[in-house]
Amino acid sequence: MNDKFDTSKKDSQATAVEPISPEHFDLEEYVAYQSPLEERCKEFAEGDGGVLVYRRMRVAEVFASGCSDMKKSLELQLGALKASMAFKADIPNFLEPWYGLGTIASAYGLDYQWEEGLAPAVNGKFASTEELLKADYKDVADTEIGRHTLEMTEYFLEKTKQMLPMSFCDVQSPLNTLSNIIDPNQFFMDFYLNPEQMTKAMDRTADLLIDFTRRQEEMIGHCLVKPGHGFSSSYHFNGIGLSDDTVTMMPPECYRDFAIPAMEKVGNAFGGTVFHSCGNWSRMKENILGIRNLRMADGAFSLATDPGANPTEGYADAFANTGVILNVRIVGGLDVLEEKVRSLWKPGMKLIVVTYQESPEEQEKAYDLIHSICR
């Protein structure tokens, strides 16, 4: 089995596509393609178990410097939707008015840092949780990045005549947001030294996230697919996708006592919590399954996807018969897919396998293989 991370690639999960202008994109054709797939999603969402296959069309440039240009981003994403139609799958792709990490952090006065060809980032500003709580803050919608994100959402909706599926922008969990803007040397100490301040900071950040996401929810309206961003999404799925990567550095008791309540607060405002972390979060899966109203959990399960990928062992036993969807991203050939899916599947699982096969022919083989395993 050839499963290793390709360091020559900037984005191991990306697919090259040809951009298409809104004027040249056939909206009716995509709606007709999408409709029967959504029926499969509905049946899966309402059922007790089963498997779906999602051939994700991730465009590298959209997740890097291209996210600053709404016209360019939309054209590339429309190109991805068009390309996706040739690949056998159960879940349709969607549009995302994405504007990089740090959206909620902007409420605390942090501006984006742009590097040539890279995704935007934010630099930490606060020496401690106490300093953050003393600082001024404002609604995300009143920041430069917040305004741009809402304008981008409006532009996408206008140019596609509100006919295509669209998700929330990428938002980080309260834990991720705070860990990126508070000095990490103090941040992790504050869980023990200043627990009341940490709880207050988590709760405030959750409220800022909820308020901004509600603005998006109102704008997107009937086009909204959940949970959004990097997750397999559908009109019939529920919850909000939250990136919670700092979990891999957390003691279980700190995660349970401080991060999970904030995650639950955000999730409950949008139909449930949907968890993602890069890297290996297998030691925390019981904590994650303890999140009330958890709808889905996402992770990488091959080294070609993420050099710190999750092992497959133990996930089927943990997730089977819970009703929680396990969304597994697997870059790799058919041999990799077969080994991983056989280990991740058992009756009672609600499993979504995210594939990245390079050709429609390879994707059809992958699709048929996955469905033959997960009977």
C-alpha positions in Angstrom: 0.0 0.0 0.0 1.5 3.3 -1.1 0.4 5.8 1.6 2.7 8.7 2.2 2.5 12.4 2.1 3.7 14.1 -1.0 5.8 17.1 0.1 6.0 18.4 -3.4 2.3 19.4 -3.3 1.2 22.6 -1.8 -2.3 21.2 -1.2 -2.7 17.4 -1.1 -6.4 17.6 -1.4 -6.7 20.1 -4.3 -7.9 19.6 -7.8 -7.0 21.8 -10.8 -10.0 23.2 -12.6 -10.7 25.7 -15.3 -12.5 28.8 -14.1 -16.0 29.5 -15.5 -17.7 32.9 -15.4 -21.2 33.1 -14.0 -22.5 34.1 -17.4 -21.2 30.9 -18.9 -22.2 28.5 -16.1 -25.3 26.4 -16.7 -27.3 26.9 -13.5 -30.2 24.6 -14.6 -27.8 21.8 -15.5 -26.2 21.8 -12.0 -29.6 22.0 -10.3 -30.7 19.0 -12.3 -27.5 17.1 -11.4 -27.8 18.0 -7.8 -31.4 17.1 -7.2 -31.1 13.2 -7.2 -28.0 13.4 -5.1 -29.8 15.4 -2.5 -32.4 12.7 -2.3 -29.6 10.2 -1.4 -28.4 12.7 1.3 -31.9 13.0 2.7 -32.3 9.2 3.0 -28.9 8.9 4.6 -29.6 11.8 7.1 -32.8 10.2 8.2 -31.5 6.6 8.4 -29.7 4.7 11.1 -26.6 3.8 9.1 -25.0 3.6 5.7 -22.3 5.1 3.5 -22.1 8.0 1.1 -19.2 9.0 -1.2 -18.2 12.6 -1.7 -15.7 13.5 -4.4 -14.6 16.9 -3.0 -13.5 19.5 -5.5 -11.1 21.6 -3.5 -9.4 24.4 -5.5 -6.0 25.2 -4.0 -6.1 28.9 -5.0 -9.5 29.5 -3.4 -8.0 28.3 -0.1 -4.9 30.6 -0.5 -4.5 34.1 -1.9 -7.4 33.6 -4.3 -9.9 34.0 -1.4 -9.3 37.8 -1.5 -10.8 38.2 -5.0 -14.5 37.5 -5.0 -14.8 37.4 -8.8 -11.8 35.1 -9.2 -13.0 32.9 -6.3 -16.5 32.4 -7.7 -15.2 31.6 -11.2 -12.8 28.9 -9.8 -15.6 27.5 -7.6 -18.0 27.4 -10.6 -15.3 25.5 -12.5 -15.1 23.1 -9.6 -18.9 22.5 -9.7 -18.8 21.8 -13.4 -15.8 19.4 -13.1 -17.5 17.6 -10.2 -20.4 16.5 -12.4 -18.1 14.0 -14.2 -17.2 12.1 -11.0 -19.5 9.4 -9.6 -20.6 10.5 -6.1 -23.5 10.7 -3.7 -23.0 14.3 -2.4 -22.9 17.4 -4.5 -20.2 20.1 -4.2 -21.2 23.6 -3.1 -20.0 27.2 -3.1 -18.3 28.9 -0.1 -17.8 32.6 0.3 -14.5 31.8 2.2 -12.1 34.5 3.4 -9.5 32.7 5.3 -8.8 31.9 8.9 -9.2 34.4 11.6 -12.7 35.7 10.7 -13.9 35.8 14.3 -10.5 37.0 15.6 -11.0 40.2 13.7 -13.6 41.2 16.3 -10.7 41.7 18.7 -8.9 44.1 16.4 -6.6 41.8 14.5 -6.0 42.5 10.8 -5.1 39.8 8.3 -1.5 39.3 7.3 -1.1 38.5 3.6 1.9 36.7 2.2 2.5 36.1 -1.5 0.5 33.1 -2.7 -0.5 32.1 0.8 -3.8 32.0 2.7 -4.3 35.0 5.1 -3.3 34.6 8.7 -3.5 36.5 11.9 -0.7 37.2 14.3 -1.2 36.9 18.0 -1.9 40.1 19.8 -2.6 39.4 23.5 -0.2 38.4 26.2 -2.9 36.6 28.3 -6.6 35.9 28.5 -6.9 38.7 31.0 -5.5 41.2 28.5 -7.9 40.0 25.8 -10.9 40.4 28.2 -9.8 44.0 29.0 -9.5 44.9 25.3 -12.1 46.5 23.1 -14.0 44.3 20.7 -16.8 44.7 18.2 -19.2 42.7 16.0 -17.4 40.7 13.3 -19.8 42.3 10.7 -18.3 45.7 11.6 -14.7 44.6 10.8 -13.0 44.9 7.4 -12.9 41.1 7.0 -16.5 40.7 8.2 -17.8 43.3 5.8 -15.9 41.8 2.9 -17.2 38.3 3.7 -20.8 39.5 3.7 -20.2 41.4 0.4 -18.7 38.2 -1.0 -21.7 36.2 0.0 -24.0 38.8 -1.6 -22.0 38.7 -4.8 -22.1 34.9 -5.0 -25.9 34.9 -4.5 -26.5 37.6 -7.0 -24.3 36.1 -9.8 -25.8 32.6 -9.3 -29.4 33.9 -9.1 -29.7 32.1 -5.7 -29.9 28.7 -7.5 -26.8 27.0 -6.2 -25.9 25.4 -2.8 -23.8 27.6 -0.6 -22.3 27.3 2.9 -21.2 29.5 5.7 -17.6 30.9 5.4 -14.9 29.1 7.3 -15.1 29.8 11.0 -12.8 28.5 13.6 -14.1 27.2 17.0 -13.8 29.4 20.0 -10.8 27.3 21.1 -9.0 27.7 17.8 -9.7 31.5 17.7 -8.4 32.2 21.1 -5.3 29.9 20.8 -4.3 31.8 17.7 -4.4 35.3 19.2 -3.3 34.7 22.8 0.4 34.0 23.5 0.5 30.2 23.6 2.9 30.1 26.5 0.3 31.8 28.6 -2.8 30.5 26.9 -2.4 26.9 28.1 -1.4 28.1 31.6 -4.6 30.1 31.8 -6.7 27.0 31.9 -5.3 26.3 35.3 -4.4 29.7 36.6 -7.3 31.7 35.4 -10.2 29.3 34.7 -13.0 31.9 35.2 -11.4 34.3 32.7 -10.9 31.4 30.2 -14.6 30.5 30.5 -15.6 34.1 29.9 -13.3 34.4 26.9 -14.7 31.2 25.3 -18.2 32.3 25.9 -17.7 35.8 24.5 -16.0 34.3 21.4 -18.9 31.9 20.9 -21.4 34.7 21.0 -19.4 36.7 18.4 -19.3 33.6 16.2 -23.0 33.0 16.6 -24.0 36.6 15.8 -21.9 36.7 12.6 -23.0 33.3 11.4 -26.7 34.3 11.9 -26.0 37.2 9.5 -24.7 34.7 6.9 -27.6 32.4 7.5 -30.1 35.1 6.9 -28.4 36.2 3.7 -27.9 32.7 2.2 -31.5 31.6 3.0 -32.8 28.7 1.0 -29.4 28.1 -0.7 -27.7 27.1 2.6 -26.1 23.7 2.9 -24.8 22.4 6.2 -22.5 22.0 8.0 -20.4 23.9 5.4 -16.7 24.7 4.7 -14.5 21.5 4.3 -17.3 19.1 5.3 -19.6 17.1 3.1 -22.7 19.3 3.1 -26.3 19.0 2.0 -29.6 20.7 2.3 -30.6 17.7 4.5 -27.6 17.7 6.8 -27.6 19.8 10.0 -25.2 21.6 12.3 -22.3 24.0 11.8 -18.8 22.9 10.9 -16.1 24.1 13.4 -12.4 23.7 13.0 -11.0 22.7 16.4 -7.4 21.8 15.6 -6.0 22.9 19.0 -7.7 19.8 20.5 -4.6 17.8 19.6 -2.6 19.8 22.1 -5.2 19.8 24.9 -5.4 17.7 28.1 -8.7 15.9 28.0 -10.1 17.5 31.1 -9.3 21.0 29.9 -11.0 20.3 26.6 -14.0 18.9 28.3 -14.4 21.7 30.8 -13.6 24.7 28.7 -13.7 24.0 25.0 -16.7 21.7 24.7 -19.3 24.1 26.4 -18.4 26.8 23.9 -18.6 24.4 21.0 -22.0 23.2 22.2 -23.3 26.8 22.5 -22.3 27.5 18.9 -23.6 24.2 17.6 -27.0 24.5 19.4 -27.6 27.8 17.6 -27.4 26.1 14.2 -28.8 22.6 14.6 -25.8 20.9 16.2 -22.0 20.8 16.4 -19.8 19.4 13.7 -16.2 18.8 14.6 -13.0 18.9 12.6 -9.4 18.7 13.5 -6.3 18.2 11.3 -3.8 15.7 12.5 -4.4 12.8 14.8 -7.2 13.3 17.3 -7.9 9.6 18.0 -7.0 9.9 21.7 -9.8 12.5 22.1 -12.5 10.8 20.2 -14.5 9.8 23.4 -14.4 13.4 24.5 -15.6 14.6 21.1 -18.4 12.0 21.1 -19.4 13.5 24.4 -20.3 16.8 22.8 -24.0 17.1 23.2 -25.9 17.3 19.9 -22.9 16.3 17.9 -23.8 15.7 14.3 -20.6 14.9 12.5 -16.9 14.5 13.1 -14.3 14.9 10.4 -10.7 13.9 10.0 -7.9 12.7 7.7 -7.4 8.9 7.6 -4.5 8.5 5.2 -0.9 9.8 5.3 -1.3 11.2 1.8 -4.1 13.4 3.1 -2.3 14.5 6.3 1.2 13.4 7.5 -0.3 13.2 11.0 -3.4 11.3 9.9 -5.7 9.4 12.3 -5.2 5.6 12.6 -8.4 3.8 11.6 -8.4 1.5 14.6 -11.1 2.0 17.1 -13.3 4.5 15.2 -15.9 2.0 14.0 -16.4 0.7 17.5 -16.6 4.3 18.9 -19.0 5.7 16.2 -21.2 2.8 15.3 -24.8 3.1 16.5 -24.3 6.7 17.9 -26.0 8.4 15.0 -23.0 10.7 14.6 -21.6 10.8 11.0 -17.9 10.1 10.6 -16.6 12.1 7.6 -13.3 10.6 6.5 -10.9 12.2 4.1 -8.8 9.7 2.2 -6.3 10.8 -0.5 -4.9 7.6 -2.1 -5.3 4.9 -4.6 -7.8 2.0 -4.5 -5.6 -0.1 -2.3 -5.4 2.7 0.3 -9.1 3.2 0.1 -9.9 -0.4 0.5 -7.8 -0.9 3.5 -9.0 2.2 5.3 -12.7 1.8 4.6 -12.7 -1.9 5.6 -11.2 -0.9 9.0 -13.6 2.1 9.4 -16.8 0.3 8.5 -19.1 -1.8 10.6 -23.0 -2.1 10.7 -24.5 0.9 12.5 -21.9 3.3 11.1 -23.0 6.5 9.4 -19.9 6.9 7.2 -19.0 9.5 4.5 -15.9 8.7 2.5 -14.3 11.7 0.9 -12.3 10.8 -2.2 -9.9 12.6 -4.4 -9.5 10.3 -7.4 -7.9 12.1 -10.4 -10.0 10.8 -13.2 -13.7 10.0 -13.5 -12.7 6.4 -14.3 -10.7 6.0 -11.1 -13.5 7.7 -9.2 -16.1 5.2 -10.5 -13.9 2.3 -9.4 -13.5 4.0 -6.0 -17.2 4.6 -5.6 -18.2 1.1 -6.5 -15.5 -0.4 -4.2 -16.7 1.7 -1.2 -20.3 0.8 -1.7 -19.4 -2.9 -2.1 -17.6 -2.9 1.3 -20.2 -0.9 3.2 -23.2 -3.2 2.8 
